[in-house]
Amino acid sequence: MSAMFWIVAGAVLVVSGLAIAATAARGVRRAGSTGANGMAIAVGGGLVIWGAIALTVGLLTQD
């Protein structure tokens, strides 16, 4: 696959992961913390990590 695919995929994962984690964290501040909030924050963090990896691979393999 081309480097541009990894760059775009990584950027999408990072942005969506940040949005998921931020939305869940904001919900925790308003109401009490639930297991669902913690799971959403963890999933968002995982997406950010994998997005950063994909973005790094894309940038390093760019022509």
PDB file with one MODEL, atoms N, CA, C and O in Angstrom:
MODEL        1
ATOM      1  N   MET A   1       0.834  -1.180   0.000  1.00  0.00           N
ATOM      2  CA  MET A   1       0.000   0.000   0.000  1.00  0.00           C
ATOM      3  C   MET A   1       0.877   1.241   0.000  1.00  0.00           C
ATOM      4  O   MET A   1       2.024   1.216   0.446  1.00  0.00           O
ATOM      5  N   SER A   2       0.323   2.300  -0.498  1.00  0.00           N
ATOM      6  CA  SER A   2       1.120   3.523  -0.611  1.00  0.00           C
ATOM      7  C   SER A   2       1.227   4.241   0.730  1.00  0.00           C
ATOM      8  O   SER A   2       0.440   4.017   1.650  1.00  0.00           O
ATOM      9  N   ALA A   3       2.210   5.091   0.804  1.00  0.00           N
ATOM     10  CA  ALA A   3       2.445   5.844   2.038  1.00  0.00           C
ATOM     11  C   ALA A   3       1.291   6.796   2.325  1.00  0.00           C
ATOM     12  O   ALA A   3       0.964   7.045   3.485  1.00  0.00           O
ATOM     13  N   MET A   4       0.673   7.328   1.274  1.00  0.00           N
ATOM     14  CA  MET A   4      -0.428   8.273   1.484  1.00  0.00           C
ATOM     15  C   MET A   4      -1.596   7.607   2.205  1.00  0.00           C
ATOM     16  O   MET A   4      -2.270   8.248   3.011  1.00  0.00           O
ATOM     17  N   PHE A   5      -1.841   6.334   1.925  1.00  0.00           N
ATOM     18  CA  PHE A   5      -2.904   5.607   2.629  1.00  0.00           C
ATOM     19  C   PHE A   5      -2.636   5.587   4.121  1.00  0.00           C
ATOM     20  O   PHE A   5      -3.534   5.856   4.919  1.00  0.00           O
ATOM     21  N   TRP A   6      -1.398   5.268   4.508  1.00  0.00           N
ATOM     22  CA  TRP A   6      -1.058   5.181   5.931  1.00  0.00           C
ATOM     23  C   TRP A   6      -1.117   6.542   6.603  1.00  0.00           C
ATOM     24  O   TRP A   6      -1.494   6.645   7.771  1.00  0.00           O
ATOM     25  N   ILE A   7      -0.748   7.584   5.874  1.00  0.00           N
ATOM     26  CA  ILE A   7      -0.812   8.931   6.437  1.00  0.00           C
ATOM     27  C   ILE A   7      -2.267   9.324   6.705  1.00  0.00           C
ATOM     28  O   ILE A   7      -2.591   9.833   7.778  1.00  0.00           O
ATOM     29  N   VAL A   8      -3.129   9.086   5.732  1.00  0.00           N
ATOM     30  CA  VAL A   8      -4.545   9.435   5.896  1.00  0.00           C
ATOM     31  C   VAL A   8      -5.194   8.558   6.961  1.00  0.00           C
ATOM     32  O   VAL A   8      -5.930   9.060   7.811  1.00  0.00           O
ATOM     33  N   ALA A   9      -4.930   7.262   6.923  1.00  0.00           N
ATOM     34  CA  ALA A   9      -5.513   6.362   7.917  1.00  0.00           C
ATOM     35  C   ALA A   9      -5.044   6.719   9.325  1.00  0.00           C
ATOM     36  O   ALA A   9      -5.841   6.712  10.264  1.00  0.00           O
ATOM     37  N   GLY A  10      -3.781   7.024   9.475  1.00  0.00           N
ATOM     38  CA  GLY A  10      -3.257   7.405  10.781  1.00  0.00           C
ATOM     39  C   GLY A  10      -3.883   8.685  11.291  1.00  0.00           C
ATOM     40  O   GLY A  10      -4.230   8.788  12.467  1.00  0.00           O
ATOM     41  N   ALA A  11      -4.029   9.660  10.409  1.00  0.00           N
ATOM     42  CA  ALA A  11      -4.637  10.931  10.815  1.00  0.00           C
ATOM     43  C   ALA A  11      -6.093  10.740  11.221  1.00  0.00           C
ATOM     44  O   ALA A  11      -6.547  11.336  12.198  1.00  0.00           O
ATOM     45  N   VAL A  12      -6.823   9.920  10.485  1.00  0.00           N
ATOM     46  CA  VAL A  12      -8.225   9.652  10.824  1.00  0.00           C
ATOM     47  C   VAL A  12      -8.324   8.953  12.174  1.00  0.00           C
ATOM     48  O   VAL A  12      -9.185   9.297  12.984  1.00  0.00           O
ATOM     49  N   LEU A  13      -7.462   7.984  12.424  1.00  0.00           N
ATOM     50  CA  LEU A  13      -7.484   7.282  13.707  1.00  0.00           C
ATOM     51  C   LEU A  13      -7.148   8.211  14.868  1.00  0.00           C
ATOM     52  O   LEU A  13      -7.783   8.143  15.920  1.00  0.00           O
ATOM     53  N   VAL A  14      -6.167   9.066  14.687  1.00  0.00           N
ATOM     54  CA  VAL A  14      -5.781   9.989  15.762  1.00  0.00           C
ATOM     55  C   VAL A  14      -6.922  10.950  16.073  1.00  0.00           C
ATOM     56  O   VAL A  14      -7.259  11.154  17.239  1.00  0.00           O
ATOM     57  N   VAL A  15      -7.513  11.535  15.052  1.00  0.00           N
ATOM     58  CA  VAL A  15      -8.585  12.510  15.273  1.00  0.00           C
ATOM     59  C   VAL A  15      -9.812  11.847  15.889  1.00  0.00           C
ATOM     60  O   VAL A  15     -10.400  12.390  16.825  1.00  0.00           O
ATOM     61  N   SER A  16     -10.204  10.685  15.381  1.00  0.00           N
ATOM     62  CA  SER A  16     -11.378  10.017  15.947  1.00  0.00           C
ATOM     63  C   SER A  16     -11.109   9.529  17.365  1.00  0.00           C
ATOM     64  O   SER A  16     -12.000   9.584  18.213  1.00  0.00           O
ATOM     65  N   GLY A  17      -9.906   9.056  17.635  1.00  0.00           N
ATOM     66  CA  GLY A  17      -9.567   8.626  18.992  1.00  0.00           C
ATOM     67  C   GLY A  17      -9.602   9.768  19.980  1.00  0.00           C
ATOM     68  O   GLY A  17     -10.103   9.616  21.095  1.00  0.00           O
ATOM     69  N   LEU A  18      -9.068  10.921  19.577  1.00  0.00           N
ATOM     70  CA  LEU A  18      -9.116  12.098  20.446  1.00  0.00           C
ATOM     71  C   LEU A  18     -10.548  12.539  20.699  1.00  0.00           C
ATOM     72  O   LEU A  18     -10.888  12.927  21.817  1.00  0.00           O
ATOM     73  N   ALA A  19     -11.388  12.483  19.676  1.00  0.00           N
ATOM     74  CA  ALA A  19     -12.786  12.888  19.837  1.00  0.00           C
ATOM     75  C   ALA A  19     -13.531  11.947  20.781  1.00  0.00           C
ATOM     76  O   ALA A  19     -14.299  12.400  21.629  1.00  0.00           O
ATOM     77  N   ILE A  20     -13.310  10.645  20.638  1.00  0.00           N
ATOM     78  CA  ILE A  20     -13.978   9.673  21.505  1.00  0.00           C
ATOM     79  C   ILE A  20     -13.531   9.846  22.948  1.00  0.00           C
ATOM     80  O   ILE A  20     -14.363   9.878  23.855  1.00  0.00           O
ATOM     81  N   ALA A  21     -12.232   9.956  23.168  1.00  0.00           N
ATOM     82  CA  ALA A  21     -11.714  10.094  24.532  1.00  0.00           C
ATOM     83  C   ALA A  21     -12.158  11.410  25.169  1.00  0.00           C
ATOM     84  O   ALA A  21     -12.509  11.438  26.348  1.00  0.00           O
ATOM     85  N   ALA A  22     -12.145  12.490  24.407  1.00  0.00           N
ATOM     86  CA  ALA A  22     -12.542  13.786  24.959  1.00  0.00           C
ATOM     87  C   ALA A  22     -14.023  13.816  25.313  1.00  0.00           C
ATOM     88  O   ALA A  22     -14.402  14.370  26.345  1.00  0.00           O
ATOM     89  N   THR A  23     -14.859  13.227  24.471  1.00  0.00           N
ATOM     90  CA  THR A  23     -16.292  13.182  24.754  1.00  0.00           C
ATOM     91  C   THR A  23     -16.572  12.373  26.006  1.00  0.00           C
ATOM     92  O   THR A  23     -17.393  12.770  26.833  1.00  0.00           O
ATOM     93  N   ALA A  24     -15.902  11.250  26.151  1.00  0.00           N
ATOM     94  CA  ALA A  24     -16.102  10.415  27.338  1.00  0.00           C
ATOM     95  C   ALA A  24     -15.577  11.104  28.592  1.00  0.00           C
ATOM     96  O   ALA A  24     -16.206  11.032  29.648  1.00  0.00           O
ATOM     97  N   ALA A  25     -14.444  11.763  28.487  1.00  0.00           N
ATOM     98  CA  ALA A  25     -13.874  12.456  29.651  1.00  0.00           C
ATOM     99  C   ALA A  25     -14.756  13.621  30.078  1.00  0.00           C
ATOM    100  O   ALA A  25     -14.889  13.890  31.272  1.00  0.00           O
ATOM    101  N   ARG A  26     -15.356  14.309  29.124  1.00  0.00           N
ATOM    102  CA  ARG A  26     -16.258  15.406  29.464  1.00  0.00           C
ATOM    103  C   ARG A  26     -17.505  14.874  30.168  1.00  0.00           C
ATOM    104  O   ARG A  26     -18.025  15.517  31.080  1.00  0.00           O
ATOM    105  N   GLY A  27     -17.982  13.707  29.750  1.00  0.00           N
ATOM    106  CA  GLY A  27     -19.142  13.101  30.402  1.00  0.00           C
ATOM    107  C   GLY A  27     -18.846  12.683  31.827  1.00  0.00           C
ATOM    108  O   GLY A  27     -19.735  12.722  32.678  1.00  0.00           O
ATOM    109  N   VAL A  28     -17.616  12.284  32.104  1.00  0.00           N
ATOM    110  CA  VAL A  28     -17.226  11.875  33.455  1.00  0.00           C
ATOM    111  C   VAL A  28     -17.250  13.076  34.392  1.00  0.00           C
ATOM    112  O   VAL A  28     -17.613  12.944  35.561  1.00  0.00           O
ATOM    113  N   ARG A  29     -16.869  14.235  33.892  1.00  0.00           N
ATOM    114  CA  ARG A  29     -16.848  15.430  34.747  1.00  0.00           C
ATOM    115  C   ARG A  29     -18.251  15.846  35.160  1.00  0.00           C
ATOM    116  O   ARG A  29     -18.460  16.295  36.287  1.00  0.00           O
ATOM    117  N   ARG A  30     -19.217  15.700  34.252  1.00  0.00           N
ATOM    118  CA  ARG A  30     -20.589  16.119  34.556  1.00  0.00           C
ATOM    119  C   ARG A  30     -21.267  15.161  35.516  1.00  0.00           C
ATOM    120  O   ARG A  30     -21.828  15.579  36.529  1.00  0.00           O
ATOM    121  N   ALA A  31     -21.218  13.900  35.205  1.00  0.00           N
ATOM    122  CA  ALA A  31     -21.860  12.876  36.032  1.00  0.00           C
ATOM    123  C   ALA A  31     -20.770  11.972  36.592  1.00  0.00           C
ATOM    124  O   ALA A  31     -19.592  12.142  36.277  1.00  0.00           O
ATOM    125  N   GLY A  32     -21.153  11.042  37.397  1.00  0.00           N
ATOM    126  CA  GLY A  32     -20.178  10.113  37.954  1.00  0.00           C
ATOM    127  C   GLY A  32     -19.583   9.214  36.888  1.00  0.00           C
ATOM    128  O   GLY A  32     -20.166   9.006  35.824  1.00  0.00           O
ATOM    129  N   SER A  33     -18.424   8.696  37.196  1.00  0.00           N
ATOM    130  CA  SER A  33     -17.734   7.817  36.260  1.00  0.00           C
ATOM    131  C   SER A  33     -18.412   6.453  36.217  1.00  0.00           C
ATOM    132  O   SER A  33     -18.812   5.912  37.248  1.00  0.00           O
ATOM    133  N   THR A  34     -18.535   5.914  35.034  1.00  0.00           N
ATOM    134  CA  THR A  34     -19.075   4.567  34.857  1.00  0.00           C
ATOM    135  C   THR A  34     -18.048   3.718  34.118  1.00  0.00           C
ATOM    136  O   THR A  34     -17.053   4.232  33.608  1.00  0.00           O
ATOM    137  N   GLY A  35     -18.293   2.449  34.068  1.00  0.00           N
ATOM    138  CA  GLY A  35     -17.403   1.567  33.321  1.00  0.00           C
ATOM    139  C   GLY A  35     -17.391   1.887  31.839  1.00  0.00           C
ATOM    140  O   GLY A  35     -16.373   1.728  31.166  1.00  0.00           O
ATOM    141  N   ALA A  36     -18.543   2.344  31.329  1.00  0.00           N
ATOM    142  CA  ALA A  36     -18.626   2.685  29.909  1.00  0.00           C
ATOM    143  C   ALA A  36     -17.744   3.887  29.588  1.00  0.00           C
ATOM    144  O   ALA A  36     -17.122   3.934  28.527  1.00  0.00           O
ATOM    145  N   ASN A  37     -17.688   4.857  30.497  1.00  0.00           N
ATOM    146  CA  ASN A  37     -16.820   6.012  30.269  1.00  0.00           C
ATOM    147  C   ASN A  37     -15.358   5.596  30.243  1.00  0.00           C
ATOM    148  O   ASN A  37     -14.597   6.039  29.382  1.00  0.00           O
ATOM    149  N   GLY A  38     -14.971   4.763  31.164  1.00  0.00           N
ATOM    150  CA  GLY A  38     -13.588   4.295  31.196  1.00  0.00           C
ATOM    151  C   GLY A  38     -13.230   3.500  29.957  1.00  0.00           C
ATOM    152  O   GLY A  38     -12.124   3.622  29.430  1.00  0.00           O
ATOM    153  N   MET A  39     -14.169   2.681  29.489  1.00  0.00           N
ATOM    154  CA  MET A  39     -13.931   1.896  28.279  1.00  0.00           C
ATOM    155  C   MET A  39     -13.793   2.809  27.061  1.00  0.00           C
ATOM    156  O   MET A  39     -12.941   2.574  26.204  1.00  0.00           O
ATOM    157  N   ALA A  40     -14.620   3.840  26.979  1.00  0.00           N
ATOM    158  CA  ALA A  40     -14.541   4.768  25.848  1.00  0.00           C
ATOM    159  C   ALA A  40     -13.223   5.531  25.857  1.00  0.00           C
ATOM    160  O   ALA A  40     -12.629   5.755  24.802  1.00  0.00           O
ATOM    161  N   ILE A  41     -12.762   5.929  27.036  1.00  0.00           N
ATOM    162  CA  ILE A  41     -11.475   6.622  27.128  1.00  0.00           C
ATOM    163  C   ILE A  41     -10.346   5.688  26.698  1.00  0.00           C
ATOM    164  O   ILE A  41      -9.423   6.107  26.000  1.00  0.00           O
ATOM    165  N   ALA A  42     -10.420   4.425  27.114  1.00  0.00           N
ATOM    166  CA  ALA A  42      -9.390   3.453  26.735  1.00  0.00           C
ATOM    167  C   ALA A  42      -9.402   3.182  25.230  1.00  0.00           C
ATOM    168  O   ALA A  42      -8.344   3.096  24.606  1.00  0.00           O
ATOM    169  N   VAL A  43     -10.581   3.048  24.653  1.00  0.00           N
ATOM    170  CA  VAL A  43     -10.681   2.818  23.204  1.00  0.00           C
ATOM    171  C   VAL A  43     -10.149   4.027  22.441  1.00  0.00           C
ATOM    172  O   VAL A  43      -9.422   3.874  21.460  1.00  0.00           O
ATOM    173  N   GLY A  44     -10.509   5.221  22.887  1.00  0.00           N
ATOM    174  CA  GLY A  44      -9.999   6.436  22.248  1.00  0.00           C
ATOM    175  C   GLY A  44      -8.486   6.522  22.327  1.00  0.00           C
ATOM    176  O   GLY A  44      -7.827   6.887  21.353  1.00  0.00           O
ATOM    177  N   GLY A  45      -7.934   6.186  23.487  1.00  0.00           N
ATOM    178  CA  GLY A  45      -6.478   6.189  23.639  1.00  0.00           C
ATOM    179  C   GLY A  45      -5.806   5.166  22.743  1.00  0.00           C
ATOM    180  O   GLY A  45      -4.749   5.433  22.172  1.00  0.00           O
ATOM    181  N   GLY A  46      -6.417   3.995  22.620  1.00  0.00           N
ATOM    182  CA  GLY A  46      -5.871   2.971  21.729  1.00  0.00           C
ATOM    183  C   GLY A  46      -5.875   3.411  20.275  1.00  0.00           C
ATOM    184  O   GLY A  46      -4.923   3.159  19.537  1.00  0.00           O
ATOM    185  N   LEU A  47      -6.957   4.071  19.868  1.00  0.00           N
ATOM    186  CA  LEU A  47      -7.016   4.575  18.494  1.00  0.00           C
ATOM    187  C   LEU A  47      -5.938   5.628  18.242  1.00  0.00           C
ATOM    188  O   LEU A  47      -5.337   5.669  17.169  1.00  0.00           O
ATOM    189  N   VAL A  48      -5.703   6.475  19.238  1.00  0.00           N
ATOM    190  CA  VAL A  48      -4.658   7.491  19.089  1.00  0.00           C
ATOM    191  C   VAL A  48      -3.290   6.831  18.933  1.00  0.00           C
ATOM    192  O   VAL A  48      -2.492   7.240  18.089  1.00  0.00           O
ATOM    193  N   ILE A  49      -3.021   5.814  19.745  1.00  0.00           N
ATOM    194  CA  ILE A  49      -1.722   5.128  19.669  1.00  0.00           C
ATOM    195  C   ILE A  49      -1.541   4.456  18.312  1.00  0.00           C
ATOM    196  O   ILE A  49      -0.507   4.632  17.668  1.00  0.00           O
ATOM    197  N   TRP A  50      -2.540   3.685  17.871  1.00  0.00           N
ATOM    198  CA  TRP A  50      -2.420   3.007  16.583  1.00  0.00           C
ATOM    199  C   TRP A  50      -2.388   4.001  15.428  1.00  0.00           C
ATOM    200  O   TRP A  50      -1.712   3.768  14.426  1.00  0.00           O
ATOM    201  N   GLY A  51      -3.112   5.102  15.562  1.00  0.00           N
ATOM    202  CA  GLY A  51      -3.060   6.138  14.538  1.00  0.00           C
ATOM    203  C   GLY A  51      -1.686   6.768  14.438  1.00  0.00           C
ATOM    204  O   GLY A  51      -1.201   7.048  13.341  1.00  0.00           O
ATOM    205  N   ALA A  52      -1.058   6.991  15.586  1.00  0.00           N
ATOM    206  CA  ALA A  52       0.296   7.555  15.584  1.00  0.00           C
ATOM    207  C   ALA A  52       1.286   6.590  14.948  1.00  0.00           C
ATOM    208  O   ALA A  52       2.198   7.011  14.236  1.00  0.00           O
ATOM    209  N   ILE A  53       1.110   5.304  15.202  1.00  0.00           N
ATOM    210  CA  ILE A  53       1.987   4.299  14.584  1.00  0.00           C
ATOM    211  C   ILE A  53       1.802   4.296  13.068  1.00  0.00           C
ATOM    212  O   ILE A  53       2.781   4.306  12.322  1.00  0.00           O
ATOM    213  N   ALA A  54       0.541   4.281  12.610  1.00  0.00           N
ATOM    214  CA  ALA A  54       0.275   4.278  11.169  1.00  0.00           C
ATOM    215  C   ALA A  54       0.786   5.553  10.514  1.00  0.00           C
ATOM    216  O   ALA A  54       1.325   5.513   9.408  1.00  0.00           O
ATOM    217  N   LEU A  55       0.619   6.680  11.190  1.00  0.00           N
ATOM    218  CA  LEU A  55       1.103   7.949  10.657  1.00  0.00           C
ATOM    219  C   LEU A  55       2.624   7.961  10.555  1.00  0.00           C
ATOM    220  O   LEU A  55       3.179   8.464   9.578  1.00  0.00           O
ATOM    221  N   THR A  56       3.291   7.414  11.548  1.00  0.00           N
ATOM    222  CA  THR A  56       4.755   7.333  11.522  1.00  0.00           C
ATOM    223  C   THR A  56       5.233   6.434  10.389  1.00  0.00           C
ATOM    224  O   THR A  56       6.177   6.776   9.677  1.00  0.00           O
ATOM    225  N   VAL A  57       4.581   5.282  10.220  1.00  0.00           N
ATOM    226  CA  VAL A  57       4.947   4.370   9.125  1.00  0.00           C
ATOM    227  C   VAL A  57       4.759   5.061   7.782  1.00  0.00           C
ATOM    228  O   VAL A  57       5.610   4.957   6.899  1.00  0.00           O
ATOM    229  N   GLY A  58       3.643   5.767   7.631  1.00  0.00           N
ATOM    230  CA  GLY A  58       3.391   6.466   6.376  1.00  0.00           C
ATOM    231  C   GLY A  58       4.416   7.537   6.082  1.00  0.00           C
ATOM    232  O   GLY A  58       4.862   7.687   4.945  1.00  0.00           O
ATOM    233  N   LEU A  59       4.790   8.281   7.108  1.00  0.00           N
ATOM    234  CA  LEU A  59       5.770   9.348   6.896  1.00  0.00           C
ATOM    235  C   LEU A  59       7.169   8.803   6.634  1.00  0.00           C
ATOM    236  O   LEU A  59       7.929   9.393   5.866  1.00  0.00           O
ATOM    237  N   LEU A  60       7.514   7.683   7.264  1.00  0.00           N
ATOM    238  CA  LEU A  60       8.845   7.106   7.063  1.00  0.00           C
ATOM    239  C   LEU A  60       8.990   6.403   5.717  1.00  0.00           C
ATOM    240  O   LEU A  60      10.093   6.331   5.176  1.00  0.00           O
ATOM    241  N   THR A  61       7.894   5.884   5.171  1.00  0.00           N
ATOM    242  CA  THR A  61       7.965   5.154   3.902  1.00  0.00           C
ATOM    243  C   THR A  61       7.595   6.023   2.710  1.00  0.00           C
ATOM    244  O   THR A  61       7.457   5.523   1.594  1.00  0.00           O
ATOM    245  N   GLN A  62       7.435   7.309   2.938  1.00  0.00           N
ATOM    246  CA  GLN A  62       7.079   8.221   1.861  1.00  0.00           C
ATOM    247  C   GLN A  62       8.236   8.340   0.876  1.00  0.00           C
ATOM    248  O   GLN A  62       9.401   8.365   1.271  1.00  0.00           O
ATOM    249  N   ASP A  63       7.903   8.414  -0.399  1.00  0.00           N
ATOM    250  CA  ASP A  63       8.943   8.510  -1.441  1.00  0.00           C
ATOM    251  C   ASP A  63       9.638   9.835  -1.434  1.00  0.00           C
ATOM    252  O   ASP A  63      10.533  10.067  -2.247  1.00  0.00           O
TER     253      ASP A  63
ENDMDL
END
